[in-house]
Amino acid sequence: MTPRDMVVLAGRALTGGEDWAKPLARALGAHHPDGPRETIDPRSVSRWRTGAMEVLPWAAAALPQILREHAERLDEAIARLEERAGVMTEAALEIERELGELLEPPGLRP
């Protein structure tokens, strides 16, 4: 796999689509060898994508870490969603039980 292929793979994995140069540039900013920054120039990422410019070694080396960090954020989001879904399911079941009791004919109640 070439460094260009790595950039493309990481960009797509980061965003799930084709519009990934700016998000990847922002993610790479935190890994800049001269110290963290908000972003690197997205035009550099675009040039790496097209092959117009060689991928900088530090950027290629940072890609696995960026995807690991992204995966951790996704795992945290999944856990929050699963927890919330459980709460919502319990609430829905309670509402169903209460409605069933309200709609049950009086002579059939235990």
N, C-alpha and C positions, 0 to 999 in steps of 0.2 A: 504494500500500500504506500503510495507516495504521500508526501506531506500535504499536497493539494487535496488528495482524496481524504486524508484525515480531517482537514478543515471542512470539507463538504459534509462528511459524515457527522462531525461534531455539530456543525451548524444546523443540520436537519434534525438531529437528535435533540438539540436544545430547544428548538421552536416547533418541531413537528410539521414544518412547511418549507417553502422556498425563500421566504423573506427573512433571512437569518443574519445578514451581514452586520447590521447594527446591534442586535442582541449579543452576537458573539463578540463584537468589538467591546461592548460594555463588560462582558464577562472576562475578557482578556485583560482589561484595564487593571483589575485587582491583582493580576499576576505579572505585571510589567517588571522587568529586571531593575529598573531605576526607582522602583517603589510604586505602591498602589496608586491608581488614579481612577477617575470615574469611567473613562473609556480610552480606547486607542482610536486612531483615525479609521472610521469604517471604510474609507476608500482603500486602505491597505488590505483589509479583509476581502473586499471585492476584487482587488488585483490578485490576491492569492487564489481566490475562487476561479478566476479566468485563466490563471497561469501567467499573467502579465508580470508578476513579481514573485520571487521565491518566498516561501513561508519562512519567517524568521525562526531559528531553532528554539528560542525560548517559548514562542507561541505554540509550536508543535508539541513541545514538552508539557505545556500547561493544559492542553486539551483533555487528557484523561481526568485530571483533577477537576476541571470545570464540569465535566459530565457527572463525576461522582457527587459534587456539591449539588448539582441540579437534581440528581436522583434522590439525595437525602431530603431536599425540599419537597419533592414529589411524594416520598414516603410519609413525610410529616403531614402533607395535605390529605393523603389517603387515610391516614389514621384519624384525622379530625373529621373527615367525611363519614367514615365508618362509625365513629362514635355518635355523630349527629344523626346518622341514619337509624342507628339503634334507638336513640331517644325518640325520634319521630315515629318509628314503628311501634314502640311501646305506647305512645300517646294515641296513635290511630287505633290500636287494639282496645285501649281503655274507652275511647269514644264509641267504638262498635259495641262494646259490652253495655255501656250506658244507654245507647240508643235501643239495643235489643230489649233491655229491661223496660224502657219507656214505651216501646211499641208492642210489647207482649200483652195479650189480653189479661185483665186482672185475675180471672179465675185460674190461669195457668201458672201463676207465679208460685214458687216454692215457699 
